[in-house]
C-alpha cells in the first residue's frame, strides 16, 4: 500500500473516531492539540488501524503519535 493510500485510510478512520470533517485532517494536524484527541481516542484509532491493516500496533507507541504523519510512519514501520 502506498504512503498516500495509507494516509487516506487513516484520514477516514480518524475523521470517524474524532467526528471531524476529513478535510481538516492534513498530515501535520496535531491530533491532541488541534483536534483534542485524548488517550481513549488514540486507543480507538490504534484498534481501528489494527482491524483495517491486519497488524498489531503497540499501544504505547501509538499513544506517542501526535500527527497523522506520525501515525502513517507507525503503520509503515509495522508493515502496512
N, CA, C and O atoms as a CHARMM CRD file, in Angstrom:
* protein
*
  320
    1    1 UNK  N      0.84500  -1.16400   0.00000 PROA 1      0.00000
    2    1 UNK  CA     0.00000   0.00000   0.00000 PROA 1      0.00000
    3    1 UNK  C      0.90100   1.24200   0.00000 PROA 1      0.00000
    4    1 UNK  O      1.87200   1.31200   0.75300 PROA 1      0.00000
    5    2 UNK  N      0.57500   2.19900  -0.83500 PROA 2      0.00000
    6    2 UNK  CA     1.40000   3.40700  -0.92800 PROA 2      0.00000
    7    2 UNK  C      1.18900   4.30500   0.28700 PROA 2      0.00000
    8    2 UNK  O      0.21000   4.17300   1.02100 PROA 2      0.00000
    9    3 UNK  N      2.11600   5.20200   0.47100 PROA 3      0.00000
   10    3 UNK  CA     2.03000   6.17900   1.56200 PROA 3      0.00000
   11    3 UNK  C      0.72900   6.97300   1.46600 PROA 3      0.00000
   12    3 UNK  O      0.07600   7.21900   2.48000 PROA 3      0.00000
   13    4 UNK  N      0.35300   7.37100   0.26100 PROA 4      0.00000
   14    4 UNK  CA    -0.87000   8.15200   0.07100 PROA 4      0.00000
   15    4 UNK  C     -2.11300   7.32200   0.39500 PROA 4      0.00000
   16    4 UNK  O     -3.05700   7.84100   0.99000 PROA 4      0.00000
   17    5 UNK  N     -2.12600   6.05400   0.01800 PROA 5      0.00000
   18    5 UNK  CA    -3.26100   5.18500   0.32700 PROA 5      0.00000
   19    5 UNK  C     -3.40600   4.97800   1.83500 PROA 5      0.00000
   20    5 UNK  O     -4.51500   4.99200   2.36900 PROA 5      0.00000
   21    6 UNK  N     -2.27900   4.78500   2.50800 PROA 6      0.00000
   22    6 UNK  CA    -2.28900   4.64000   3.95900 PROA 6      0.00000
   23    6 UNK  C     -2.83200   5.91700   4.58900 PROA 6      0.00000
   24    6 UNK  O     -3.67700   5.86200   5.48200 PROA 6      0.00000
   25    7 UNK  N     -2.34800   7.06800   4.12400 PROA 7      0.00000
   26    7 UNK  CA    -2.81000   8.35000   4.65900 PROA 7      0.00000
   27    7 UNK  C     -4.31300   8.51600   4.47900 PROA 7      0.00000
   28    7 UNK  O     -5.00400   8.92900   5.41000 PROA 7      0.00000
   29    8 UNK  N     -4.82500   8.20100   3.30000 PROA 8      0.00000
   30    8 UNK  CA    -6.25600   8.36100   3.04600 PROA 8      0.00000
   31    8 UNK  C     -7.09400   7.45300   3.94800 PROA 8      0.00000
   32    8 UNK  O     -8.14100   7.87100   4.44300 PROA 8      0.00000
   33    9 UNK  N     -6.64400   6.22300   4.16200 PROA 9      0.00000
   34    9 UNK  CA    -7.35000   5.30400   5.05700 PROA 9      0.00000
   35    9 UNK  C     -7.33900   5.83600   6.48600 PROA 9      0.00000
   36    9 UNK  O     -8.36300   5.81700   7.16800 PROA 9      0.00000
   37   10 UNK  N     -6.17700   6.31100   6.93800 PROA 10     0.00000
   38   10 UNK  CA    -6.07400   6.85400   8.28300 PROA 10     0.00000
   39   10 UNK  C     -6.91100   8.11000   8.44700 PROA 10     0.00000
   40   10 UNK  O     -7.52300   8.33100   9.49200 PROA 10     0.00000
   41   11 UNK  N     -6.92900   8.91000   7.43100 PROA 11     0.00000
   42   11 UNK  CA    -7.73300  10.13700   7.45200 PROA 11     0.00000
   43   11 UNK  C     -9.21000   9.78500   7.69500 PROA 11     0.00000
   44   11 UNK  O     -9.89000  10.42700   8.49500 PROA 11     0.00000
   45   12 UNK  N     -9.67800   8.77500   7.00400 PROA 12     0.00000
   46   12 UNK  CA   -11.05600   8.32700   7.15500 PROA 12     0.00000
   47   12 UNK  C    -11.31400   7.77700   8.55800 PROA 12     0.00000
   48   12 UNK  O    -12.32600   8.10300   9.17800 PROA 12     0.00000
   49   13 UNK  N    -10.40600   6.94900   9.05600 PROA 13     0.00000
   50   13 UNK  CA   -10.53700   6.37300  10.39100 PROA 13     0.00000
   51   13 UNK  C    -10.57300   7.48000  11.44500 PROA 13     0.00000
   52   13 UNK  O    -11.45100   7.48800  12.30800 PROA 13     0.00000
   53   14 UNK  N     -9.62900   8.40500  11.37700 PROA 14     0.00000
   54   14 UNK  CA    -9.53900   9.47700  12.37200 PROA 14     0.00000
   55   14 UNK  C    -10.75000  10.40300  12.30300 PROA 14     0.00000
   56   14 UNK  O    -11.25900  10.83400  13.33800 PROA 14     0.00000
   57   15 UNK  N    -11.20900  10.70700  11.11100 PROA 15     0.00000
   58   15 UNK  CA   -12.37700  11.58200  10.96400 PROA 15     0.00000
   59   15 UNK  C    -13.59000  10.95700  11.63400 PROA 15     0.00000
   60   15 UNK  O    -14.36400  11.64600  12.30000 PROA 15     0.00000
   61   16 UNK  N    -13.75300   9.66000  11.45700 PROA 16     0.00000
   62   16 UNK  CA   -14.90200   8.96400  12.05400 PROA 16     0.00000
   63   16 UNK  C    -14.80000   8.94700  13.57600 PROA 16     0.00000
   64   16 UNK  O    -15.76800   9.26700  14.26700 PROA 16     0.00000
   65   17 UNK  N    -13.64600   8.58000  14.09600 PROA 17     0.00000
   66   17 UNK  CA   -13.47400   8.46400  15.54800 PROA 17     0.00000
   67   17 UNK  C    -13.52400   9.82400  16.23500 PROA 17     0.00000
   68   17 UNK  O    -14.10800   9.96100  17.31000 PROA 17     0.00000
   69   18 UNK  N    -12.91300  10.82400  15.61500 PROA 18     0.00000
   70   18 UNK  CA   -12.85100  12.15300  16.22800 PROA 18     0.00000
   71   18 UNK  C    -14.03400  13.04000  15.83400 PROA 18     0.00000
   72   18 UNK  O    -14.14200  14.18400  16.27400 PROA 18     0.00000
   73   19 UNK  N    -14.91300  12.49200  15.00200 PROA 19     0.00000
   74   19 UNK  CA   -16.09600  13.20800  14.49500 PROA 19     0.00000
   75   19 UNK  C    -15.75000  14.60600  13.98200 PROA 19     0.00000
   76   19 UNK  O    -16.29200  15.61800  14.42600 PROA 19     0.00000
   77   20 UNK  N    -14.81500  14.60900  13.01900 PROA 20     0.00000
   78   20 UNK  CA   -14.42000  15.86000  12.36100 PROA 20     0.00000
   79   20 UNK  C    -14.50200  15.66200  10.85100 PROA 20     0.00000
   80   20 UNK  O    -14.53100  14.53400  10.35700 PROA 20     0.00000
   81   21 UNK  N    -14.53800  16.75800  10.14300 PROA 21     0.00000
   82   21 UNK  CA   -14.53200  16.74500   8.68700 PROA 21     0.00000
   83   21 UNK  C    -13.16700  16.24700   8.20300 PROA 21     0.00000
   84   21 UNK  O    -12.14300  16.78400   8.62700 PROA 21     0.00000
   85   22 UNK  N    -13.12300  15.24100   7.33300 PROA 22     0.00000
   86   22 UNK  CA   -11.84500  14.74900   6.82900 PROA 22     0.00000
   87   22 UNK  C    -10.98000  15.84800   6.20100 PROA 22     0.00000
   88   22 UNK  O     -9.75400  15.73500   6.19100 PROA 22     0.00000
   89   23 UNK  N    -11.59900  16.89800   5.68300 PROA 23     0.00000
   90   23 UNK  CA   -10.83700  17.99600   5.08300 PROA 23     0.00000
   91   23 UNK  C     -9.94100  18.69400   6.10800 PROA 23     0.00000
   92   23 UNK  O     -8.96500  19.34300   5.73200 PROA 23     0.00000
   93   24 UNK  N    -10.26000  18.56800   7.38600 PROA 24     0.00000
   94   24 UNK  CA    -9.44100  19.18100   8.44000 PROA 24     0.00000
   95   24 UNK  C     -8.19900  18.36900   8.76200 PROA 24     0.00000
   96   24 UNK  O     -7.31600  18.83500   9.48200 PROA 24     0.00000
   97   25 UNK  N     -8.13100  17.16000   8.23200 PROA 25     0.00000
   98   25 UNK  CA    -7.06000  16.23900   8.59500 PROA 25     0.00000
   99   25 UNK  C     -5.92900  16.23200   7.57100 PROA 25     0.00000
  100   25 UNK  O     -5.92900  15.43900   6.63000 PROA 25     0.00000
  101   26 UNK  N     -4.98300  17.11500   7.76900 PROA 26     0.00000
  102   26 UNK  CA    -3.77200  17.12500   6.94400 PROA 26     0.00000
  103   26 UNK  C     -2.73200  16.24900   7.63400 PROA 26     0.00000
  104   26 UNK  O     -2.93500  15.80400   8.76300 PROA 26     0.00000
  105   27 UNK  N     -1.64100  16.00900   6.96300 PROA 27     0.00000
  106   27 UNK  CA    -0.58600  15.17800   7.54500 PROA 27     0.00000
  107   27 UNK  C      0.01100  15.79200   8.80900 PROA 27     0.00000
  108   27 UNK  O      0.46700  15.07100   9.69600 PROA 27     0.00000
  109   28 UNK  N      0.00800  17.10800   8.89300 PROA 28     0.00000
  110   28 UNK  CA     0.66200  17.75600  10.02900 PROA 28     0.00000
  111   28 UNK  C     -0.29800  18.23700  11.11200 PROA 28     0.00000
  112   28 UNK  O      0.12800  18.93600  12.03200 PROA 28     0.00000
  113   29 UNK  N     -1.58500  17.88200  11.03000 PROA 29     0.00000
  114   29 UNK  CA    -2.52200  18.28000  12.07000 PROA 29     0.00000
  115   29 UNK  C     -2.15600  17.55100  13.37100 PROA 29     0.00000
  116   29 UNK  O     -1.90900  16.34500  13.36800 PROA 29     0.00000
  117   30 UNK  N     -2.12500  18.28600  14.45800 PROA 30     0.00000
  118   30 UNK  CA    -1.82300  17.70100  15.76400 PROA 30     0.00000
  119   30 UNK  C     -3.12000  17.13600  16.33200 PROA 30     0.00000
  120   30 UNK  O     -4.03300  17.88100  16.68700 PROA 30     0.00000
  121   31 UNK  N     -3.18700  15.83200  16.41000 PROA 31     0.00000
  122   31 UNK  CA    -4.41300  15.16700  16.83500 PROA 31     0.00000
  123   31 UNK  C     -4.81600  15.55800  18.25000 PROA 31     0.00000
  124   31 UNK  O     -6.00500  15.68000  18.54700 PROA 31     0.00000
  125   32 UNK  N     -3.85000  15.75200  19.11000 PROA 32     0.00000
  126   32 UNK  CA    -4.14600  16.07400  20.50800 PROA 32     0.00000
  127   32 UNK  C     -4.42100  17.56200  20.71200 PROA 32     0.00000
  128   32 UNK  O     -5.40800  17.93500  21.34700 PROA 32     0.00000
  129   33 UNK  N     -3.56000  18.39500  20.18300 PROA 33     0.00000
  130   33 UNK  CA    -3.69000  19.83500  20.41700 PROA 33     0.00000
  131   33 UNK  C     -4.80800  20.46600  19.58300 PROA 33     0.00000
  132   33 UNK  O     -5.63500  21.21100  20.10900 PROA 33     0.00000
  133   34 UNK  N     -4.82700  20.16800  18.29800 PROA 34     0.00000
  134   34 UNK  CA    -5.78900  20.81600  17.40600 PROA 34     0.00000
  135   34 UNK  C     -7.15500  20.14100  17.39300 PROA 34     0.00000
  136   34 UNK  O     -8.17900  20.81000  17.24800 PROA 34     0.00000
  137   35 UNK  N     -7.17500  18.81400  17.54400 PROA 35     0.00000
  138   35 UNK  CA    -8.44000  18.08400  17.46500 PROA 35     0.00000
  139   35 UNK  C     -8.87900  17.52000  18.80900 PROA 35     0.00000
  140   35 UNK  O     -9.91000  16.85300  18.90300 PROA 35     0.00000
  141   36 UNK  N     -8.09700  17.78700  19.84700 PROA 36     0.00000
  142   36 UNK  CA    -8.42400  17.40400  21.21600 PROA 36     0.00000
  143   36 UNK  C     -8.63400  15.89900  21.39900 PROA 36     0.00000
  144   36 UNK  O     -9.50200  15.47600  22.16200 PROA 36     0.00000
  145   37 UNK  N     -7.83900  15.10300  20.69900 PROA 37     0.00000
  146   37 UNK  CA    -7.89800  13.65000  20.88100 PROA 37     0.00000
  147   37 UNK  C     -7.28900  13.30800  22.23500 PROA 37     0.00000
  148   37 UNK  O     -6.21000  13.79000  22.58000 PROA 37     0.00000
  149   38 UNK  N     -7.99000  12.47000  23.00100 PROA 38     0.00000
  150   38 UNK  CA    -7.45700  12.04100  24.28600 PROA 38     0.00000
  151   38 UNK  C     -6.91600  10.61700  24.15400 PROA 38     0.00000
  152   38 UNK  O     -6.90000  10.04800  23.06300 PROA 38     0.00000
  153   39 UNK  N     -6.47500  10.05100  25.27000 PROA 39     0.00000
  154   39 UNK  CA    -5.86900   8.72000  25.21400 PROA 39     0.00000
  155   39 UNK  C     -6.86500   7.65700  24.76100 PROA 39     0.00000
  156   39 UNK  O     -6.47900   6.69600  24.09600 PROA 39     0.00000
  157   40 UNK  N     -8.13200   7.81500  25.11000 PROA 40     0.00000
  158   40 UNK  CA    -9.14900   6.86100  24.64700 PROA 40     0.00000
  159   40 UNK  C     -9.32200   6.94800  23.13500 PROA 40     0.00000
  160   40 UNK  O     -9.43600   5.92200  22.46300 PROA 40     0.00000
  161   41 UNK  N     -9.34200   8.16800  22.59400 PROA 41     0.00000
  162   41 UNK  CA    -9.43200   8.34400  21.14300 PROA 41     0.00000
  163   41 UNK  C     -8.24500   7.67500  20.45500 PROA 41     0.00000
  164   41 UNK  O     -8.41000   6.99800  19.44000 PROA 41     0.00000
  165   42 UNK  N     -7.04600   7.86800  21.01100 PROA 42     0.00000
  166   42 UNK  CA    -5.85600   7.28200  20.39800 PROA 42     0.00000
  167   42 UNK  C     -5.89800   5.76100  20.46200 PROA 42     0.00000
  168   42 UNK  O     -5.44600   5.08900  19.53500 PROA 42     0.00000
  169   43 UNK  N     -6.43700   5.21300  21.54700 PROA 43     0.00000
  170   43 UNK  CA    -6.58300   3.75700  21.64400 PROA 43     0.00000
  171   43 UNK  C     -7.58600   3.24500  20.60900 PROA 43     0.00000
  172   43 UNK  O     -7.38200   2.18900  20.01000 PROA 43     0.00000
  173   44 UNK  N     -8.66600   3.99300  20.40300 PROA 44     0.00000
  174   44 UNK  CA    -9.65200   3.61400  19.38800 PROA 44     0.00000
  175   44 UNK  C     -9.04100   3.66900  17.98800 PROA 44     0.00000
  176   44 UNK  O     -9.29600   2.79500  17.15900 PROA 44     0.00000
  177   45 UNK  N     -8.24600   4.68400  17.73300 PROA 45     0.00000
  178   45 UNK  CA    -7.57200   4.80000  16.43800 PROA 45     0.00000
  179   45 UNK  C     -6.63100   3.61800  16.24300 PROA 45     0.00000
  180   45 UNK  O     -6.59900   3.02400  15.16600 PROA 45     0.00000
  181   46 UNK  N     -5.86700   3.27300  17.27200 PROA 46     0.00000
  182   46 UNK  CA    -4.94400   2.13200  17.18700 PROA 46     0.00000
  183   46 UNK  C     -5.70600   0.84000  16.89800 PROA 46     0.00000
  184   46 UNK  O     -5.27900   0.04300  16.06200 PROA 46     0.00000
  185   47 UNK  N     -6.82800   0.62700  17.58200 PROA 47     0.00000
  186   47 UNK  CA    -7.62900  -0.58300  17.36100 PROA 47     0.00000
  187   47 UNK  C     -8.19400  -0.61200  15.94300 PROA 47     0.00000
  188   47 UNK  O     -8.21000  -1.66200  15.30000 PROA 47     0.00000
  189   48 UNK  N     -8.65300   0.52900  15.46000 PROA 48     0.00000
  190   48 UNK  CA    -9.18900   0.59800  14.09400 PROA 48     0.00000
  191   48 UNK  C     -8.09400   0.33700  13.07100 PROA 48     0.00000
  192   48 UNK  O     -8.33700  -0.29400  12.04300 PROA 48     0.00000
  193   49 UNK  N     -6.88500   0.82200  13.35100 PROA 49     0.00000
  194   49 UNK  CA    -5.76200   0.57000  12.44200 PROA 49     0.00000
  195   49 UNK  C     -5.44000  -0.91600  12.39600 PROA 49     0.00000
  196   49 UNK  O     -5.18000  -1.47300  11.32900 PROA 49     0.00000
  197   50 UNK  N     -5.46000  -1.55200  13.56500 PROA 50     0.00000
  198   50 UNK  CA    -5.19500  -2.99100  13.60700 PROA 50     0.00000
  199   50 UNK  C     -6.21900  -3.75400  12.78000 PROA 50     0.00000
  200   50 UNK  O     -5.86300  -4.65500  12.02000 PROA 50     0.00000
  201   51 UNK  N     -7.48000  -3.39700  12.92600 PROA 51     0.00000
  202   51 UNK  CA    -8.53800  -4.06400  12.16400 PROA 51     0.00000
  203   51 UNK  C     -8.38100  -3.82900  10.66900 PROA 51     0.00000
  204   51 UNK  O     -8.45100  -4.76900   9.87800 PROA 51     0.00000
  205   52 UNK  N     -8.17000  -2.58500  10.28600 PROA 52     0.00000
  206   52 UNK  CA    -8.11500  -2.22600   8.86500 PROA 52     0.00000
  207   52 UNK  C     -6.88600  -2.79700   8.16500 PROA 52     0.00000
  208   52 UNK  O     -6.98200  -3.30600   7.04800 PROA 52     0.00000
  209   53 UNK  N     -5.72300  -2.70800   8.82900 PROA 53     0.00000
  210   53 UNK  CA    -4.47100  -3.09800   8.18100 PROA 53     0.00000
  211   53 UNK  C     -3.99100  -4.48400   8.58700 PROA 53     0.00000
  212   53 UNK  O     -2.94100  -4.93400   8.12800 PROA 53     0.00000
  213   54 UNK  N     -4.75100  -5.16700   9.44600 PROA 54     0.00000
  214   54 UNK  CA    -4.44000  -6.54400   9.85700 PROA 54     0.00000
  215   54 UNK  C     -3.02400  -6.67500  10.40100 PROA 54     0.00000
  216   54 UNK  O     -2.25600  -7.53900   9.97900 PROA 54     0.00000
  217   55 UNK  N     -2.69300  -5.79500  11.35100 PROA 55     0.00000
  218   55 UNK  CA    -1.39400  -5.86700  12.00200 PROA 55     0.00000
  219   55 UNK  C     -1.53300  -5.42500  13.44500 PROA 55     0.00000
  220   55 UNK  O     -2.57200  -4.89900  13.84500 PROA 55     0.00000
  221   56 UNK  N     -0.49400  -5.64000  14.21700 PROA 56     0.00000
  222   56 UNK  CA    -0.51600  -5.27600  15.62700 PROA 56     0.00000
  223   56 UNK  C      0.17300  -3.93000  15.80500 PROA 56     0.00000
  224   56 UNK  O      1.28000  -3.70900  15.31400 PROA 56     0.00000
  225   57 UNK  N     -0.50300  -3.04300  16.51200 PROA 57     0.00000
  226   57 UNK  CA     0.04300  -1.71600  16.78800 PROA 57     0.00000
  227   57 UNK  C      0.33000  -1.64000  18.27900 PROA 57     0.00000
  228   57 UNK  O     -0.55100  -1.89300  19.10100 PROA 57     0.00000
  229   58 UNK  N      1.56600  -1.29100  18.62400 PROA 58     0.00000
  230   58 UNK  CA     1.94100  -1.12700  20.01800 PROA 58     0.00000
  231   58 UNK  C      1.21600   0.09500  20.58200 PROA 58     0.00000
  232   58 UNK  O      1.41200   1.21200  20.10300 PROA 58     0.00000
  233   59 UNK  N      0.38500  -0.11700  21.59200 PROA 59     0.00000
  234   59 UNK  CA    -0.44100   0.95600  22.13600 PROA 59     0.00000
  235   59 UNK  C      0.40500   2.08600  22.72100 PROA 59     0.00000
  236   59 UNK  O      0.05600   3.25600  22.56700 PROA 59     0.00000
  237   60 UNK  N      1.50800   1.75500  23.38800 PROA 60     0.00000
  238   60 UNK  CA     2.36500   2.80900  23.94600 PROA 60     0.00000
  239   60 UNK  C      2.94700   3.68200  22.84900 PROA 60     0.00000
  240   60 UNK  O      3.01200   4.90300  22.98600 PROA 60     0.00000
  241   61 UNK  N      3.36900   3.05700  21.76500 PROA 61     0.00000
  242   61 UNK  CA     3.90400   3.81100  20.63500 PROA 61     0.00000
  243   61 UNK  C      2.80300   4.64600  19.98600 PROA 61     0.00000
  244   61 UNK  O      3.02700   5.80300  19.63000 PROA 61     0.00000
  245   62 UNK  N      1.62900   4.06900  19.83400 PROA 62     0.00000
  246   62 UNK  CA     0.50600   4.79600  19.23900 PROA 62     0.00000
  247   62 UNK  C      0.13300   6.00900  20.09200 PROA 62     0.00000
  248   62 UNK  O     -0.23400   7.05500  19.55600 PROA 62     0.00000
  249   63 UNK  N      0.22300   5.87600  21.40100 PROA 63     0.00000
  250   63 UNK  CA    -0.11400   6.98800  22.29000 PROA 63     0.00000
  251   63 UNK  C      0.84500   8.16100  22.12500 PROA 63     0.00000
  252   63 UNK  O      0.49300   9.29600  22.44600 PROA 63     0.00000
  253   64 UNK  N      2.05900   7.89900  21.62500 PROA 64     0.00000
  254   64 UNK  CA     3.04900   8.95900  21.44800 PROA 64     0.00000
  255   64 UNK  C      2.88800   9.70400  20.12700 PROA 64     0.00000
  256   64 UNK  O      3.45600  10.78100  19.95100 PROA 64     0.00000
  257   65 UNK  N      2.12800   9.14600  19.20900 PROA 65     0.00000
  258   65 UNK  CA     1.91800   9.80000  17.91200 PROA 65     0.00000
  259   65 UNK  C      1.16900  11.11400  18.12500 PROA 65     0.00000
  260   65 UNK  O      0.21100  11.17300  18.89500 PROA 65     0.00000
  261   66 UNK  N      1.60800  12.15400  17.44400 PROA 66     0.00000
  262   66 UNK  CA     0.96700  13.46200  17.57600 PROA 66     0.00000
  263   66 UNK  C      0.22100  13.86400  16.31100 PROA 66     0.00000
  264   66 UNK  O     -0.85600  14.45500  16.38600 PROA 66     0.00000
  265   67 UNK  N      0.78600  13.54800  15.15100 PROA 67     0.00000
  266   67 UNK  CA     0.21200  13.97800  13.88200 PROA 67     0.00000
  267   67 UNK  C     -0.16900  12.76300  13.04800 PROA 67     0.00000
  268   67 UNK  O      0.20600  11.63500  13.36700 PROA 67     0.00000
  269   68 UNK  N     -0.91500  13.00500  11.98100 PROA 68     0.00000
  270   68 UNK  CA    -1.22700  11.89800  11.06700 PROA 68     0.00000
  271   68 UNK  C      0.02900  11.37800  10.39800 PROA 68     0.00000
  272   68 UNK  O      0.12200  10.18600  10.10800 PROA 68     0.00000
  273   69 UNK  N      0.99400  12.24300  10.14900 PROA 69     0.00000
  274   69 UNK  CA     2.26600  11.79600   9.57300 PROA 69     0.00000
  275   69 UNK  C      2.95600  10.80900  10.52500 PROA 69     0.00000
  276   69 UNK  O      3.55000   9.82900  10.07500 PROA 69     0.00000
  277   70 UNK  N      2.88000  11.06400  11.83500 PROA 70     0.00000
  278   70 UNK  CA     3.43800  10.13100  12.82400 PROA 70     0.00000
  279   70 UNK  C      2.73000   8.78300  12.74500 PROA 70     0.00000
  280   70 UNK  O      3.37200   7.73700  12.83500 PROA 70     0.00000
  281   71 UNK  N      1.42000   8.80600  12.57900 PROA 71     0.00000
  282   71 UNK  CA     0.63800   7.57100  12.53300 PROA 71     0.00000
  283   71 UNK  C      0.94800   6.79800  11.23900 PROA 71     0.00000
  284   71 UNK  O      1.04600   5.57100  11.26200 PROA 71     0.00000
  285   72 UNK  N      1.10000   7.49800  10.13600 PROA 72     0.00000
  286   72 UNK  CA     1.48500   6.84800   8.86500 PROA 72     0.00000
  287   72 UNK  C      2.84300   6.16300   9.04900 PROA 72     0.00000
  288   72 UNK  O      3.01700   5.01400   8.64400 PROA 72     0.00000
  289   73 UNK  N      3.79500   6.86100   9.65400 PROA 73     0.00000
  290   73 UNK  CA     5.12700   6.28800   9.87800 PROA 73     0.00000
  291   73 UNK  C      5.04500   5.05200  10.79200 PROA 73     0.00000
  292   73 UNK  O      5.73900   4.05900  10.57500 PROA 73     0.00000
  293   74 UNK  N      4.20000   5.13300  11.79600 PROA 74     0.00000
  294   74 UNK  CA     4.00000   3.99400  12.70600 PROA 74     0.00000
  295   74 UNK  C      3.47800   2.78800  11.94300 PROA 74     0.00000
  296   74 UNK  O      3.96300   1.67300  12.13200 PROA 74     0.00000
  297   75 UNK  N      2.50500   3.00300  11.09200 PROA 75     0.00000
  298   75 UNK  CA     1.92800   1.90700  10.30700 PROA 75     0.00000
  299   75 UNK  C      2.94500   1.32700   9.32300 PROA 75     0.00000
  300   75 UNK  O      3.02600   0.11000   9.15500 PROA 75     0.00000
  301   76 UNK  N      3.70200   2.18100   8.68800 PROA 76     0.00000
  302   76 UNK  CA     4.68500   1.68700   7.72800 PROA 76     0.00000
  303   76 UNK  C      5.77600   0.88500   8.44200 PROA 76     0.00000
  304   76 UNK  O      6.27500  -0.10200   7.90300 PROA 76     0.00000
  305   77 UNK  N      6.14300   1.30800   9.64500 PROA 77     0.00000
  306   77 UNK  CA     7.14000   0.56200  10.41700 PROA 77     0.00000
  307   77 UNK  C      6.59800  -0.81200  10.82500 PROA 77     0.00000
  308   77 UNK  O      7.35600  -1.77000  10.97200 PROA 77     0.00000
  309   78 UNK  N      5.26700  -0.89200  11.00600 PROA 78     0.00000
  310   78 UNK  CA     4.63100  -2.15300  11.38900 PROA 78     0.00000
  311   78 UNK  C      4.33400  -3.04500  10.19500 PROA 78     0.00000
  312   78 UNK  O      3.91000  -4.18900  10.36200 PROA 78     0.00000
  313   79 UNK  N      4.55500  -2.52600   8.98600 PROA 79     0.00000
  314   79 UNK  CA     4.39800  -3.35900   7.81500 PROA 79     0.00000
  315   79 UNK  C      3.21400  -3.06200   6.92800 PROA 79     0.00000
  316   79 UNK  O      2.92000  -3.85300   6.03200 PROA 79     0.00000
  317   80 UNK  N      2.52400  -1.96300   7.13400 PROA 80     0.00000
  318   80 UNK  CA     1.36400  -1.63100   6.29500 PROA 80     0.00000
  319   80 UNK  C      1.80700  -1.16200   4.93200 PROA 80     0.00000
  320   80 UNK  O      0.97100  -0.83800   4.08800 PROA 80     0.00000
